Amino acid sequence: MIIKIFWQESCTRCPPTKKLGESLEGRGVKVEYHDVDSPDGLAEAMFYDVLSTPSLIITDDEKKEISAWRGETPKIEDVKKFL
């Protein structure tokens, strides 16, 4: 399972989502951070239909979407349900 976090520097709502990602990493969860202002981050965002930041996508190991929060920061309890 992989957590994908989509963010951008100018996003004032992104820091809590990045902090959530760091907390999940501390629990041994694989987390990827994608800056949508970079070409690679934007390409990944397009693949997952991310149109706003912050967004958090949970995928399986084949990169298929399991759950998503687009344009918001989920509660850690909501994310844990999928881990």
Stockholm file with secondary structure:
# STOCKHOLM 1.0

chainA/1-83         MIIKIFWQESCTRCPPTKKLGESLEGRGVKVEYHDVDSPDGLAEAMFYDVLSTPSLIITDDEKKEISAWRGETPKIEDVKKFL
#=GR chainA/1-83 SS CEEEEEECTTCTTHHHHHHHHHHHHHTTCEEEEEETTSHHHHHHHHHTTCCSSSEEEEECTTCCEEEEEESSCCCHHHHHTTC
#=GC SS_cons        CEEEEEECTTCTTHHHHHHHHHHHHHTTCEEEEEETTSHHHHHHHHHTTCCSSSEEEEECTTCCEEEEEESSCCCHHHHHTTC
//
